Amino acid sequence: MVARARTCARRVARRSSWLALAAALLLPLASAGAAEVVPPAGTVKRSAGGVTIDHAGRTQALQVGNPVFVGDRIRTAGDGSVGVTLADDTLLTAGPNSTLLINEFEFNTTTEEGSLLATLLKGTLSVVSGLIARQAPEKVRFKTPNVVLGVRGTEFIVETRGEGE
């Protein structure tokens, strides 16, 4: 009777181990499937000449209709320019030989609250501010290698001769 109880206990322990192993293997898969999808910060509306984007460790040509995400670095060649419309209707237009980094962008379409931080490492950037700047201008900032700009108007142009990236 005791031997039978021990055998039964070993079987239960083995099954429990297999169940624990299966749960450990399947839990990350379930979590990955439930991971929140991050919406793009904006969309490319205009692209001319050489324009590339560094996204998730990959560099690729940027075309009209492509999404732009937080963390993306947009580069224009000597003949390039690009226009991006952010989700709050902010318009960003980078001229030739420019490098623009989207550091931070959050926007709630219901409350129209959010924040924007972009860095112009070199080149020119024309900005027409959108809903975030109208709601809370202090939440919209643009950086260059030398200065941080706070938005208090609705349209402006920034130029920097950044030496490096």
Backbone torsions as a table, in degrees:
resi	resn	phi	psi	omega
1	MET	NA	-43.0	179.8
2	VAL	-65.5	-41.7	179.7
3	ALA	-62.6	-41.0	178.9
4	ARG	-63.9	-40.3	179.1
5	ALA	-64.4	-40.8	178.5
6	ARG	-64.8	-42.8	178.8
7	THR	-61.1	-44.1	178.9
8	CYS	-63.4	-41.9	179.6
9	ALA	-63.6	-39.0	177.9
10	ARG	-64.8	-41.2	178.3
11	ARG	-61.4	-44.8	178.9
12	VAL	-61.8	-43.0	179.9
13	ALA	-63.3	-42.1	179.2
14	ARG	-63.7	-45.1	178.6
15	ARG	-63.1	-40.2	178.3
16	SER	-62.8	-39.9	178.4
17	SER	-63.1	-43.8	178.9
18	TRP	-64.1	-40.7	178.5
19	LEU	-64.6	-41.1	178.6
20	ALA	-64.6	-41.8	178.4
21	LEU	-63.8	-44.7	179.3
22	ALA	-62.1	-42.0	179.0
23	ALA	-64.0	-41.6	-179.7
24	ALA	-64.4	-35.8	179.6
25	LEU	-77.3	-35.4	-175.7
26	LEU	-86.3	-25.0	-177.9
27	LEU	-59.5	-46.1	177.8
28	PRO	-61.8	-34.5	178.5
29	LEU	-66.2	-40.8	178.5
30	ALA	-66.2	-40.7	179.5
31	SER	-65.1	-40.1	-179.4
32	ALA	-64.8	-38.1	179.1
33	GLY	-68.3	-28.2	-178.5
34	ALA	-93.7	1.6	-178.1
35	ALA	-61.5	142.0	-178.9
36	GLU	-70.3	133.9	177.6
37	VAL	-84.4	125.0	-178.7
38	VAL	-85.4	121.9	179.4
39	PRO	-72.8	153.6	177.6
40	PRO	-67.2	153.2	175.6
41	ALA	-72.2	-31.9	-178.4
42	GLY	-168.8	-168.8	-176.7
43	THR	-138.7	143.2	176.6
44	VAL	-74.4	122.2	-179.9
45	LYS	-103.3	-23.3	-179.6
46	ARG	-149.0	137.7	177.9
47	SER	-148.7	129.8	179.4
48	ALA	-139.1	143.4	179.5
49	GLY	69.3	-154.8	-178.4
50	GLY	-81.3	114.5	178.2
51	VAL	-137.9	128.2	177.8
52	THR	-128.1	163.3	176.8
53	ILE	-133.8	136.7	172.1
54	ASP	-98.1	112.6	-177.8
55	HIS	-134.4	125.1	175.6
56	ALA	53.3	40.9	176.8
57	GLY	81.6	3.9	180.0
58	ARG	-121.3	143.5	175.0
59	THR	-107.6	132.0	179.7
60	GLN	-146.7	160.4	177.1
61	ALA	-65.2	141.1	-179.1
62	LEU	-102.0	130.8	-176.9
63	GLN	-128.3	160.9	177.4
64	VAL	-56.2	133.1	-180.0
65	GLY	97.4	-16.5	179.0
66	ASN	-67.0	141.9	175.3
67	PRO	-77.4	155.0	175.3
68	VAL	-124.0	130.0	-176.0
69	PHE	-115.2	162.0	172.8
70	VAL	-58.9	134.9	-178.7
71	GLY	96.6	-12.0	179.5
72	ASP	-73.7	145.6	176.7
73	ARG	-118.3	119.1	-178.3
74	ILE	-103.0	131.4	-179.5
75	ARG	-126.2	135.7	175.0
76	THR	-113.6	143.0	176.8
77	ALA	-82.4	-178.5	179.9
78	GLY	-58.8	-26.5	179.3
79	ASP	-105.5	10.1	-171.6
80	GLY	-103.6	155.3	170.1
81	SER	-155.1	154.9	-177.6
82	VAL	-147.0	142.6	175.4
83	GLY	-119.8	126.2	-179.0
84	VAL	-121.8	132.4	173.5
85	THR	-106.2	120.5	178.7
86	LEU	-81.7	167.0	-174.5
87	ALA	-61.9	-22.6	178.6
88	ASP	-94.6	12.1	-179.5
89	ASP	74.9	16.3	170.1
90	THR	-69.3	135.5	178.9
91	LEU	-107.9	123.7	177.4
92	LEU	-116.7	125.0	178.2
93	THR	-125.7	114.2	179.1
94	ALA	-98.2	133.8	-179.7
95	GLY	-88.3	-168.8	-179.2
96	PRO	-60.5	149.7	177.5
97	ASN	52.4	44.7	-178.6
98	SER	-114.2	152.0	173.0
99	THR	-132.4	118.7	-177.1
100	LEU	-121.6	131.9	178.5
101	LEU	-117.3	128.9	175.4
102	ILE	-91.4	99.8	-176.1
103	ASN	-78.8	-42.2	-173.2
104	GLU	-150.9	135.8	172.8
105	PHE	-155.6	120.6	174.3
106	GLU	-133.9	137.1	179.5
107	PHE	-151.8	126.6	176.9
108	ASN	-100.0	113.1	-176.4
109	THR	-67.0	-21.6	179.7
110	THR	-79.1	-50.3	-176.8
111	THR	-92.9	-12.2	-176.2
112	GLU	61.2	26.7	176.1
113	GLU	-98.9	153.5	178.4
114	GLY	171.5	-165.2	178.1
115	SER	-152.6	155.3	-179.1
116	LEU	-143.0	131.3	171.2
117	LEU	-137.7	121.8	177.9
118	ALA	-131.2	148.3	-180.0
119	THR	-118.7	125.6	172.3
120	LEU	-97.0	103.9	-177.2
121	LEU	-76.2	-34.8	174.9
122	LYS	-161.8	157.6	176.9
123	GLY	99.1	-152.8	-178.1
124	THR	-125.0	149.0	179.1
125	LEU	-142.9	124.1	173.4
126	SER	-101.4	135.3	-176.2
127	VAL	-128.3	131.3	167.3
128	VAL	-118.5	112.3	-172.1
129	SER	-69.5	155.2	-177.4
130	GLY	-112.4	-148.5	-173.0
131	LEU	-66.0	-35.5	-179.4
132	ILE	-61.8	-45.9	-178.8
133	ALA	-66.0	-33.0	178.4
134	ARG	-71.1	-36.7	-178.6
135	GLN	-77.3	-45.6	-176.0
136	ALA	-150.5	84.4	-175.5
137	PRO	-56.0	-29.8	-179.2
138	GLU	-67.7	-12.7	-179.5
139	LYS	-90.2	-0.1	-179.6
140	VAL	-113.8	121.0	-178.0
141	ARG	-137.5	146.6	175.6
142	PHE	-128.1	133.2	-179.7
143	LYS	-111.0	150.6	168.0
144	THR	-127.8	175.8	177.6
145	PRO	-59.7	-19.8	-174.9
146	ASN	-113.9	-18.3	-171.0
147	VAL	-152.4	155.9	171.3
148	VAL	-112.6	126.3	-179.2
149	LEU	-101.9	132.9	171.5
150	GLY	-100.1	139.2	-176.9
151	VAL	-85.8	125.9	174.2
152	ARG	-127.6	-5.5	178.3
153	GLY	-119.0	-169.7	-178.5
154	THR	-110.4	-22.5	179.5
155	GLU	-138.1	136.9	175.3
156	PHE	-161.7	165.6	178.2
157	ILE	-126.1	137.8	178.7
158	VAL	-121.2	138.7	174.1
159	GLU	-133.6	136.8	176.2
160	THR	-141.0	148.6	178.5
161	ARG	-107.9	46.9	-178.0
162	GLY	-47.9	132.2	-178.3
163	GLU	-81.0	-35.0	-176.5
164	GLY	-139.7	-178.1	179.0
165	GLU	-126.6	NA	NA
